[in-house]
Amino acid sequence: MAERQLANKLEEYIEKIHYSDRYSDDLYEYRHVILPKPLLKLVPKDYFDEKVGTLRLLSEAEWRGIGITQSLGWEHYELPSRMSYFSAV
């Protein structure tokens, strides 16, 4: 039962992930992703930088594994305190 409740909560949090509109420069296309705070509590501890307490740069498998969805080619590239940025070539 507890496992099912956790899965339901996770789905609820994933639905609340905010994706910005895309914007670009001459080389790349960008967008930022804001994760709901309750979702961050479910992210594996090793995804965080212990020195600053924020998410570290994540591989595609890692960010997809926590519910972030992007089309192929996006990379996690910057870490402001509460936002994560992704770019596509």
MIDOSE-1310 file (N, C-alpha, C; in nm, 2 decimals, decimal comma, always signed):
residues 89
maer	+0,08/-0,12/+0,00/+0,00/+0,00/+0,00/+0,09/+0,13/+0,00; +0,19/+0,13/+0,09/+0,27/+0,25/+0,09/+0,34/+0,27/-0,04; +0,38/+0,17/-0,10/+0,45/+0,18/-0,23/+0,36/+0,24/-0,34; +0,24/+0,20/-0,34/+0,14/+0,26/-0,43/+0,11/+0,40/-0,40
qlan	+0,11/+0,44/-0,28/+0,09/+0,58/-0,24/+0,20/+0,67/-0,28; +0,33/+0,61/-0,27/+0,44/+0,68/-0,31/+0,44/+0,70/-0,46; +0,41/+0,60/-0,54/+0,40/+0,61/-0,68/+0,29/+0,71/-0,72; +0,18/+0,72/-0,66/+0,08/+0,82/-0,69/+0,13/+0,96/-0,66
klee	+0,20/+0,98/-0,55/+0,25/+1,11/-0,51/+0,36/+1,15/-0,62; +0,44/+1,06/-0,65/+0,54/+1,09/-0,75/+0,48/+1,13/-0,88; +0,38/+1,06/-0,93/+0,31/+1,10/-1,05/+0,25/+1,24/-1,04; +0,19/+1,27/-0,92/+0,13/+1,40/-0,89/+0,24/+1,51/-0,90
yiek	+0,36/+1,49/-0,85/+0,46/+1,58/-0,85/+0,52/+1,60/-0,99; +0,53/+1,49/-1,06/+0,58/+1,50/-1,20/+0,49/+1,58/-1,29; +0,36/+1,57/-1,27/+0,27/+1,65/-1,34/+0,28/+1,80/-1,31; +0,34/+1,84/-1,20/+0,36/+1,98/-1,16/+0,50/+2,04/-1,20
ihys	+0,58/+1,96/-1,27/+0,71/+2,01/-1,32/+0,68/+2,12/-1,42; +0,74/+2,24/-1,40/+0,72/+2,35/-1,49/+0,83/+2,36/-1,60; +0,79/+2,37/-1,72/+0,88/+2,38/-1,83/+0,86/+2,52/-1,90; +0,97/+2,59/-1,91/+0,96/+2,73/-1,97/+0,93/+2,71/-2,12
drys	+0,90/+2,82/-2,18/+0,90/+2,82/-2,33/+1,04/+2,81/-2,38; +1,06/+2,76/-2,50/+1,19/+2,75/-2,55/+1,24/+2,89/-2,60; +1,37/+2,91/-2,59/+1,43/+3,04/-2,64/+1,57/+3,00/-2,70; +1,63/+3,08/-2,78/+1,75/+3,04/-2,85/+1,84/+3,15/-2,87
ddly	+1,97/+3,12/-2,90/+2,07/+3,21/-2,95/+2,11/+3,16/-3,09; +2,23/+3,20/-3,13/+2,27/+3,15/-3,27/+2,31/+3,00/-3,27; +2,34/+2,94/-3,16/+2,39/+2,81/-3,16/+2,29/+2,71/-3,09; +2,22/+2,75/-2,99/+2,15/+2,65/-2,91/+2,00/+2,70/-2,88
eyrh	+1,92/+2,60/-2,85/+1,79/+2,63/-2,80/+1,79/+2,59/-2,65; +1,72/+2,67/-2,57/+1,72/+2,66/-2,43/+1,58/+2,65/-2,37; +1,57/+2,60/-2,25/+1,45/+2,61/-2,17/+1,49/+2,58/-2,02; +1,41/+2,63/-1,93/+1,44/+2,59/-1,79/+1,33/+2,51/-1,74
vilp	+1,37/+2,43/-1,64/+1,27/+2,34/-1,58/+1,27/+2,36/-1,43; +1,16/+2,38/-1,37/+1,14/+2,40/-1,23/+1,07/+2,28/-1,16; +1,14/+2,21/-1,07/+1,09/+2,10/-1,00/+1,01/+2,14/-0,88; +0,89/+2,08/-0,85/+0,82/+2,11/-0,73/+0,91/+2,06/-0,61
kpll	+0,91/+2,14/-0,50/+0,99/+2,10/-0,38/+0,96/+1,96/-0,33; +0,83/+1,92/-0,32/+0,81/+1,78/-0,28/+0,88/+1,68/-0,36; +0,89/+1,70/-0,49/+0,96/+1,61/-0,58/+1,11/+1,60/-0,54; +1,17/+1,71/-0,51/+1,31/+1,71/-0,47/+1,34/+1,62/-0,35
klvp	+1,24/+1,61/-0,26/+1,26/+1,52/-0,15/+1,27/+1,37/-0,19; +1,22/+1,34/-0,31/+1,22/+1,20/-0,35/+1,34/+1,17/-0,44; +1,42/+1,27/-0,48/+1,53/+1,26/-0,57/+1,64/+1,19/-0,49; +1,71/+1,09/-0,55/+1,82/+1,02/-0,48/+1,93/+1,12/-0,42
kdyf	+1,97/+1,10/-0,30/+2,07/+1,19/-0,24/+2,19/+1,21/-0,32; +2,24/+1,11/-0,39/+2,36/+1,13/-0,47/+2,35/+1,22/-0,59; +2,23/+1,27/-0,62/+2,20/+1,36/-0,73/+2,23/+1,51/-0,68; +2,26/+1,52/-0,55/+2,28/+1,66/-0,50/+2,43/+1,68/-0,47
dekv	+2,47/+1,81/-0,49/+2,61/+1,85/-0,45/+2,61/+1,87/-0,30; +2,68/+1,79/-0,23/+2,68/+1,80/-0,08/+2,73/+1,94/-0,03; +2,82/+2,00/-0,11/+2,88/+2,13/-0,06/+2,78/+2,24/-0,06; +2,69/+2,24/-0,16/+2,59/+2,35/-0,17/+2,45/+2,31/-0,15
gtlr	+2,42/+2,18/-0,15/+2,29/+2,13/-0,12/+2,19/+2,14/-0,24; +2,24/+2,17/-0,36/+2,15/+2,18/-0,48/+2,18/+2,06/-0,57; +2,09/+2,04/-0,67/+2,12/+1,93/-0,76/+2,25/+1,96/-0,84; +2,32/+1,85/-0,86/+2,44/+1,86/-0,95/+2,39/+1,85/-1,09
llse	+2,48/+1,86/-1,19/+2,45/+1,84/-1,33/+2,41/+1,69/-1,34; +2,30/+1,66/-1,40/+2,25/+1,53/-1,42/+2,27/+1,48/-1,56; +2,29/+1,35/-1,57/+2,30/+1,28/-1,70/+2,15/+1,27/-1,76; +2,14/+1,24/-1,88/+2,01/+1,23/-1,94/+1,93/+1,12/-1,87
aewr	+1,99/+1,01/-1,84/+1,93/+0,90/-1,77/+1,88/+0,94/-1,63; +1,96/+1,02/-1,57/+1,92/+1,07/-1,43/+1,80/+1,16/-1,44; +1,81/+1,27/-1,52/+1,70/+1,36/-1,52/+1,57/+1,30/-1,58; +1,58/+1,21/-1,67/+1,46/+1,14/-1,72/+1,41/+1,05/-1,61
gigi	+1,50/+0,99/-1,53/+1,46/+0,90/-1,42/+1,38/+0,97/-1,31; +1,39/+1,10/-1,30/+1,31/+1,17/-1,19/+1,19/+1,24/-1,25; +1,16/+1,21/-1,38/+1,03/+1,25/-1,44/+1,04/+1,37/-1,53; +1,16/+1,42/-1,56/+1,17/+1,53/-1,65/+1,16/+1,47/-1,79
tqsl	+1,08/+1,54/-1,88/+1,07/+1,49/-2,01/+1,11/+1,60/-2,11; +1,19/+1,56/-2,20/+1,24/+1,65/-2,31/+1,26/+1,56/-2,43; +1,26/+1,62/-2,55/+1,29/+1,55/-2,67/+1,43/+1,51/-2,67; +1,47/+1,42/-2,76/+1,61/+1,38/-2,77/+1,71/+1,50/-2,80
gweh	+1,83/+1,50/-2,74/+1,92/+1,60/-2,77/+1,94/+1,71/-2,67; +1,86/+1,71/-2,57/+1,87/+1,81/-2,46/+1,97/+1,76/-2,36; +2,04/+1,86/-2,30/+2,14/+1,84/-2,20/+2,12/+1,93/-2,08; +2,15/+1,88/-1,97/+2,14/+1,96/-1,84/+2,27/+2,04/-1,84
yelp	+2,27/+2,18/-1,83/+2,39/+2,25/-1,84/+2,42/+2,35/-1,74; +2,32/+2,39/-1,66/+2,34/+2,50/-1,56/+2,26/+2,48/-1,44; +2,31/+2,52/-1,32/+2,25/+2,50/-1,20/+2,23/+2,63/-1,11; +2,13/+2,71/-1,14/+2,11/+2,82/-1,05/+2,04/+2,75/-0,92
srms	+2,02/+2,83/-0,82/+1,98/+2,77/-0,69/+1,86/+2,69/-0,70; +1,76/+2,73/-0,77/+1,63/+2,65/-0,77/+1,58/+2,61/-0,91; +1,66/+2,64/-1,01/+1,62/+2,61/-1,15/+1,72/+2,52/-1,21; +1,68/+2,44/-1,31/+1,77/+2,36/-1,39/+1,74/+2,40/-1,54
yfsa	+1,85/+2,41/-1,61/+1,84/+2,45/-1,75/+1,88/+2,34/-1,84; +1,82/+2,34/-1,95/+1,85/+2,23/-2,05/+1,87/+2,30/-2,19; +1,96/+2,25/-2,27/+1,97/+2,31/-2,41/+1,98/+2,19/-2,51; +1,94/+2,23/-2,63/+1,95/+2,13/-2,74/+2,03/+2,19/-2,85
v	+2,11/+2,11/-2,92/+2,19/+2,15/-3,03/+2,11/+2,16/-3,15
